[in-house]
């Protein structure tokens, strides 16, 4: 549901609930949770603008589109690589999400806790949810992302959006496969017992 209609529906719900009580049937007007809309928006942005799905079935990985590489060139005309490319792409995703949902609904680079130099890529305050966008190797980011969520007293849900990437001389594809390993499943379960629910989704959805 577009943001303007979501806000209209939510405003209508507040007005009618105040007038007629909690049993008001207008509850059906409320859109799906903002977290779901955010995930879908980020995935569509990455699918349409940022990444191509390459490789054979069962071995598909995410590679930057040639058009995105051209778009990412710096002021000197040099193509960004590695961390510079990841930083540029993250900033563009943050801009797109802010334009679509508004700053009052989504924070970018929200600080972790009150005395920390760490920050979340995106944050949905209404659902106390942090979003981390992993454009590199998930194995290098996973534990740091969980630690950030654990350090923040307000966060109850962490959403990690990951890229399918090649790793090692054999070019093994990691992303979903890494999350399926028992060690990662145990860490997610353990963290969930205490405070933080951890969800993970691919940055680029498969299309047929």
N, C-alpha and C positions, 0 to 999 in steps of 0.2 A: 504494500500500500504506500503511495507517495507520501512524503513527509507532511505536506499541507493537509491531506485528508486525515492522516493520523492525528494531527493536532486538532483538527475540527472535531473528529470523533471523540477524542479524549476530553475536549472542552465541553462537548455536549453531554458526555457522561457525568462530568463534575456538576454541571448545572442541574440535570435531571435527578441525579442522586440527592443533591441538596434539597430539591423541591419535593421529591416523592419517596425518598428513602432508599435503602440499600437493595431492596427487592426489585428495583426498576429493571425492566427487561432490556433496556438500551445497552446493557453490557455486551450484547452481541455485536455492537458497532465497533468495539475496540479492536485494533489491528493485532497482528501477531506480535510477540515480544520483540523489543528493540534489538536484543542480542541476535535474534534470528535474522532480522533485516540487515544488520551490520555485516554479519558473516556472508550473506548472499550478495550484498553490494560489493564487498571486497573481492569475492570470488569472481563476480562478473567483470569487475574492473581488470583483474589480472588475466582473465580469459580473453577479453576483447582487446586489451591494449598492451599487455606486458609480456606474456609467455605463450609459446607454442608447445604443444605436446608432441614430443618426438619419441622414436623407438618403436620396438615391436610390442604387440599385446603382452601384458604381464611384465614388461620392462620399459614402461613409459616414463619419461622424465620431462622436467620443465626447463625449456631453454628460452632465453630472451629473444623476442621477436626482432628481426632486422630493423623494423620501423621504430621499435623502442630504443634500440642501440643508437640509431640516428638521432632520435629525439633527446637522448641523454647526453649528447656531446656537450662539453663545457664551453666556456667563452672563447677558448683557443681552438675550438674545433676538434679537440681530442676526445676519443671515446672513453667513457668511464669504465673501469674494470674493478673486480673484487669488491672491497669494502666501499669504495667510492660509488660503485654502481648500486650496491645495496642501500646505501644512505640516500642516494637520489631517488630510488624507487620507493622507499619508505615514505619520504617526504611527499611524493606525488600521490601515494595512496592516502596519506593523512589529509592532504588538501581536498581530494575528491570526496572523502567521507565527511569532512567538515562542511563542504558546500552542500552536500545532499541532506545531512541531518541537522546541521547547525551546531554552533559552539555550546549552546545550553544543554544539548543532548549528549554530546561526545567531547571529551577532553583529549587533546594531543599532548604527549610528553608530560603527563601528570606525574608529579613527584611521588615516589614511594615513601610512605611514612612522612614524618615531620622533620627528621634529621638525616636526610639521605641525599646523595647526589644521583641516585638511580631514578629512572622514570619509566613509565609504561608507554608503549607505542600509542595505544588508544585506551580510553576508559569510559565506560558507561556508568555514570553515577547513579542513575535510577535503579539499576539492577546490581550495583556494586560489583561490576565485572571488568577485569583487566583483559586487554587484548595484546598479544605479542605476535608480531609478524616476522617469521623466520625466513629470510631470503637466502641464507647460506646453509651450512650443515646443521641440521637439528641437533645432532649429538654435541655440538659446541655451545648450544644455547639453552637446552632443555632445563638443566639443573639451575642455571642462573635465573631463568624465567620463573621457575617454581619458588626459588628463594625470594625473589622480589614480591611475589604474591603472599608468601608467608610473613614477610616483614611488614606488610601493610595491614593495619588493623581493620580497615574498612572493607577490604576485598574478600568476597566469599566465593567468587568464580574466576577462574583463569581460562581464557580461550587462546590456544596456540594454533595459528594458521601456518602450515609448513609447506615447503617446496619439496618436490621429488627431485633428487639430485644424484649425480654419479659420484662414486667414491672408489678410490683404490685403483690399482693397475688393471684389475678385471672389469672396472666400470660397473660395479654393483650399484643397483638403484636403492637409495635409502629415502625414507620419509615415512610412509605408512608402515613399511616393513620394520623400521626401527621402533615405532610405537607398539608393534605387535610382539616384540621380544619380551620374555617374562620379567626381566629386570625393570623395564620401564613400566610395565603393568603394575608391578608391586609398588613402585614408588608413587604412582598415581593413586593407587588404593590407599596407601599409608597416609598420604597427605590429605586425602578426602575424609579420613576418619576424624581428623582433628578440626580443620577449618575450611580448607580450600578445595572446591570441586574443580578438577582439571578436565577440560574438553579439548579435543584436537580435531582439526579439519584441514583438508588440503586447500592450498591457495588456488589451485586450478582444478576445476571439476572436469571429469571426463565427459565428452560429448560423443554422440553416435552419428 
